[in-house]
Amino acid sequence: MMLEAVSSILKGASDIAQSSGVAKSTSAVTQLGQTAQTGESARGFDGVLQQVATDAISAMKTGEAASISYIQGKVSAQSVVEAVMSAEQTLQMAVAVRDKVVQAYQEVSRMAI
């Protein structure tokens, strides 16, 4: 359930960025900087959001797997707590990113043209 929540939060933030044109303008700026850079280090805003979503889902899966392993008696309670705390931190970060994207979109939409 938490994985679905993180996925929907980050997908919503990515959709807002793409629909508002932020991703396109960021990609254009990124493309200007790509003349000196090559590889994955130069990617657009939507790519960064996608990577954050992937990392968040991975951390959540790790926390869930650690919990299941503890129930089966395979790992210690300390490792479960560490994994769950990491997943919680990741979820908080995902929510903060979503909030900032929504706030930026609202600020841009209020600007006079």
CYANA upper distance limits for C-alpha pairs under 8 A (distance plus 0.5 A):
  1 MET  CA      5 ALA  CA      6.87
  2 MET  CA      6 VAL  CA      6.71
  2 MET  CA     60 MET  CA      7.95
  3 LEU  CA      7 SER  CA      6.58
  3 LEU  CA     57 ILE  CA      6.44
  3 LEU  CA     60 MET  CA      6.83
  3 LEU  CA     61 LYS  CA      8.08
  4 GLU  CA      8 SER  CA      6.54
  5 ALA  CA      9 ILE  CA      6.58
  6 VAL  CA     10 LEU  CA      6.66
  6 VAL  CA     53 ALA  CA      7.87
  6 VAL  CA     56 ALA  CA      7.59
  6 VAL  CA     57 ILE  CA      7.50
  6 VAL  CA     91 LEU  CA      7.08
  6 VAL  CA     94 ALA  CA      7.36
  6 VAL  CA     95 VAL  CA      8.41
  7 SER  CA     11 LYS  CA      6.38
  7 SER  CA     53 ALA  CA      6.99
  7 SER  CA     57 ILE  CA      7.66
  8 SER  CA     12 GLY  CA      6.42
  9 ILE  CA     13 ALA  CA      6.85
  9 ILE  CA     94 ALA  CA      7.79
  9 ILE  CA     95 VAL  CA      7.41
  9 ILE  CA     98 ARG  CA      6.98
 10 LEU  CA     14 SER  CA      6.63
 10 LEU  CA     49 LEU  CA      7.56
 10 LEU  CA     50 GLN  CA      8.33
 10 LEU  CA     52 VAL  CA      8.46
 10 LEU  CA     53 ALA  CA      6.36
 10 LEU  CA     94 ALA  CA      7.16
 10 LEU  CA     95 VAL  CA      8.45
 10 LEU  CA     98 ARG  CA      6.87
 11 LYS  CA     15 ASP  CA      6.52
 11 LYS  CA     53 ALA  CA      8.30
 12 GLY  CA     16 ILE  CA      6.63
 12 GLY  CA     98 ARG  CA      8.19
 13 ALA  CA     17 ALA  CA      6.72
 13 ALA  CA     49 LEU  CA      8.39
 13 ALA  CA     97 VAL  CA      8.33
 13 ALA  CA     98 ARG  CA      5.72
 13 ALA  CA    101 VAL  CA      6.58
 13 ALA  CA    102 VAL  CA      7.42
 14 SER  CA     18 GLN  CA      6.67
 14 SER  CA     46 ASP  CA      6.64
 14 SER  CA     49 LEU  CA      6.77
 14 SER  CA     50 GLN  CA      8.10
 15 ASP  CA     19 SER  CA      6.47
 16 ILE  CA     20 SER  CA      6.50
 16 ILE  CA    101 VAL  CA      8.11
 16 ILE  CA    102 VAL  CA      7.79
 16 ILE  CA    105 TYR  CA      7.82
 17 ALA  CA     21 GLY  CA      6.82
 17 ALA  CA     22 VAL  CA      5.68
 17 ALA  CA     23 ALA  CA      6.05
 17 ALA  CA     46 ASP  CA      7.90
 17 ALA  CA    101 VAL  CA      7.60
 17 ALA  CA    105 TYR  CA      7.89
 18 GLN  CA     22 VAL  CA      6.63
 18 GLN  CA     23 ALA  CA      5.64
 18 GLN  CA     24 LYS  CA      7.48
 18 GLN  CA     46 ASP  CA      7.83
 20 SER  CA    105 TYR  CA      7.51
 21 GLY  CA     25 SER  CA      6.78
 22 VAL  CA     26 THR  CA      6.49
 22 VAL  CA     45 PHE  CA      8.28
 23 ALA  CA     27 SER  CA      6.42
 23 ALA  CA     44 GLY  CA      7.12
 23 ALA  CA     45 PHE  CA      5.79
 23 ALA  CA     46 ASP  CA      6.20
 24 LYS  CA     28 ALA  CA      6.69
 24 LYS  CA     44 GLY  CA      8.48
 25 SER  CA     29 VAL  CA      6.84
 26 THR  CA     30 THR  CA      6.55
 26 THR  CA     44 GLY  CA      6.35
 26 THR  CA     45 PHE  CA      6.44
 27 SER  CA     31 GLN  CA      6.49
 27 SER  CA     43 ARG  CA      7.60
 27 SER  CA     44 GLY  CA      5.02
 27 SER  CA     45 PHE  CA      7.19
 28 ALA  CA     32 LEU  CA      6.92
 29 VAL  CA     33 GLY  CA      7.10
 30 THR  CA     34 GLN  CA      6.74
 30 THR  CA     42 ALA  CA      6.93
 30 THR  CA     43 ARG  CA      6.93
 30 THR  CA     44 GLY  CA      6.58
 31 GLN  CA     35 THR  CA      7.90
 31 GLN  CA     42 ALA  CA      8.38
 33 GLY  CA     37 GLN  CA      7.27
 33 GLY  CA     42 ALA  CA      8.15
 34 GLN  CA     38 THR  CA      6.81
 34 GLN  CA     42 ALA  CA      6.82
 37 GLN  CA     41 SER  CA      7.98
 37 GLN  CA     42 ALA  CA      7.13
 38 THR  CA     42 ALA  CA      7.30
 43 ARG  CA     47 GLY  CA      6.36
 43 ARG  CA     48 VAL  CA      7.54
 44 GLY  CA     48 VAL  CA      6.99
 45 PHE  CA     49 LEU  CA      6.81
 46 ASP  CA     50 GLN  CA      6.62
 47 GLY  CA     51 GLN  CA      6.69
 48 VAL  CA     52 VAL  CA      6.72
 49 LEU  CA     53 ALA  CA      6.68
 50 GLN  CA     54 THR  CA      6.70
 51 GLN  CA     55 ASP  CA      6.62
 52 VAL  CA     56 ALA  CA      6.55
 52 VAL  CA     94 ALA  CA      8.06
 53 ALA  CA     57 ILE  CA      6.64
 53 ALA  CA     94 ALA  CA      8.10
 54 THR  CA     58 SER  CA      6.63
 55 ASP  CA     59 ALA  CA      6.69
 56 ALA  CA     60 MET  CA      6.73
 56 ALA  CA     87 ALA  CA      7.91
 56 ALA  CA     90 THR  CA      6.08
 56 ALA  CA     91 LEU  CA      7.24
 56 ALA  CA     94 ALA  CA      7.69
 57 ILE  CA     61 LYS  CA      6.65
 58 SER  CA     62 THR  CA      6.68
 59 ALA  CA     63 GLY  CA      6.76
 59 ALA  CA     83 ALA  CA      8.20
 59 ALA  CA     86 SER  CA      7.31
 59 ALA  CA     87 ALA  CA      5.63
 59 ALA  CA     90 THR  CA      7.44
 60 MET  CA     64 GLU  CA      6.76
 60 MET  CA     84 VAL  CA      8.27
 60 MET  CA     87 ALA  CA      5.47
 60 MET  CA     90 THR  CA      8.35
 61 LYS  CA     65 ALA  CA      6.52
 62 THR  CA     66 ALA  CA      6.61
 62 THR  CA     83 ALA  CA      7.05
 62 THR  CA     87 ALA  CA      8.23
 63 GLY  CA     67 SER  CA      6.78
 63 GLY  CA     80 VAL  CA      7.45
 63 GLY  CA     83 ALA  CA      5.16
 63 GLY  CA     84 VAL  CA      5.26
 63 GLY  CA     86 SER  CA      8.05
 63 GLY  CA     87 ALA  CA      6.44
 64 GLU  CA     68 ILE  CA      6.80
 64 GLU  CA     84 VAL  CA      8.08
 65 ALA  CA     69 SER  CA      6.58
 66 ALA  CA     70 TYR  CA      6.63
 66 ALA  CA     75 VAL  CA      7.80
 66 ALA  CA     79 SER  CA      7.76
 66 ALA  CA     80 VAL  CA      5.74
 66 ALA  CA     83 ALA  CA      7.14
 66 ALA  CA     84 VAL  CA      8.45
 67 SER  CA     71 ILE  CA      6.88
 67 SER  CA     80 VAL  CA      6.26
 67 SER  CA     84 VAL  CA      8.46
 68 ILE  CA     72 GLN  CA      6.84
 69 SER  CA     73 GLY  CA      6.68
 69 SER  CA     74 LYS  CA      5.68
 69 SER  CA     75 VAL  CA      6.40
 70 TYR  CA     74 LYS  CA      6.12
 70 TYR  CA     75 VAL  CA      5.55
 70 TYR  CA     76 SER  CA      6.89
 70 TYR  CA     77 ALA  CA      7.23
 70 TYR  CA     80 VAL  CA      7.35
 75 VAL  CA     79 SER  CA      7.23
 75 VAL  CA     80 VAL  CA      7.90
 76 SER  CA     80 VAL  CA      7.17
 77 ALA  CA     81 VAL  CA      6.69
 78 GLN  CA     82 GLU  CA      6.70
 79 SER  CA     83 ALA  CA      6.63
 80 VAL  CA     84 VAL  CA      6.54
 81 VAL  CA     85 MET  CA      6.44
 82 GLU  CA     86 SER  CA      6.65
 83 ALA  CA     87 ALA  CA      6.73
 84 VAL  CA     88 GLU  CA      6.60
 85 MET  CA     89 GLN  CA      6.64
 86 SER  CA     90 THR  CA      6.67
 87 ALA  CA     91 LEU  CA      6.68
 88 GLU  CA     92 GLN  CA      6.72
 89 GLN  CA     93 MET  CA      6.66
 90 THR  CA     94 ALA  CA      6.64
 91 LEU  CA     95 VAL  CA      6.75
 92 GLN  CA     96 ALA  CA      6.66
 93 MET  CA     97 VAL  CA      6.63
 94 ALA  CA     98 ARG  CA      6.68
 95 VAL  CA     99 ASP  CA      6.62
 96 ALA  CA    100 LYS  CA      6.70
 97 VAL  CA    101 VAL  CA      6.68
 98 ARG  CA    102 VAL  CA      6.67
 99 ASP  CA    103 GLN  CA      6.53
100 LYS  CA    104 ALA  CA      6.52
101 VAL  CA    105 TYR  CA      6.61
102 VAL  CA    106 GLN  CA      6.65
103 GLN  CA    107 GLU  CA      6.66
104 ALA  CA    108 VAL  CA      6.64
105 TYR  CA    109 SER  CA      6.57
106 GLN  CA    110 ARG  CA      6.77
107 GLU  CA    111 MET  CA      7.18
